[in-house]
């Protein structure tokens, strides 16, 4: 009876082998930056996988996690301070809670200065910067997608973007064909994205 109880307990907290569940970042270049909600997904879970139940971070107290309310395999991590972190995940599989860890991951500063953005000195964001922000995150182009939908981390392109680079991308990248912007709008997007340098 007692042994049965112990065995039962063991079954409930059986640690999953890492191979059971693969965690992968859902963004390019594995650019892990501060202040950006970083999306992750668990993949390759056995057929028994039901849902993530908790994600906790060790290594920094400046990080927060959020389970995606709509997609049971997805979660987000956001950190304010650069740090080396490890993620501990609990998930439900065949009515048992299993655990797996992932990491370490290096979270780096969003920009050289460590500031979130520096859009416009003391007077606050410039009208151009705000326009660029809106065009990047909110405006849906002819393919129904925002820039951010495909380039979720503007900091990734901060060093490379220019009006020329943008024109080149619009004319040569299939996913971006059909994006129509005035010269002023292109400059605004460039100003916005470059502010993440
Ligand atoms: C449907 C997906 C999609 C949308 C929407 C999209 N892009 Fe792209 N973009 C791509 C892909 C794919 C590439 C080529 C791979 C890469 O460089 O990321 C690219 C490349 C680029 C490049 C040149 C590559 C580089 O890094 O030097 C820039 C600049 C760029 N995109 C900016 C934008 C901006 C600004 C918007 C919104 C106006 C936008 N993209 C909307 C998919 C998209």
Boltz pocket constraint, residues with backbone or C-beta under 6 A from the ligand:
constraints:
  - pocket:
      binder: B
      contacts: [[A, 135], [A, 136], [A, 141], [A, 143], [A, 145], [A, 146], [A, 147], [A, 148], [A, 149], [A, 150], [A, 151], [A, 156], [A, 157], [A, 160], [A, 161], [A, 162], [A, 165], [A, 166], [A, 169], [A, 173], [A, 175], [A, 176], [A, 179], [A, 189]]
      max_distance: 6.0
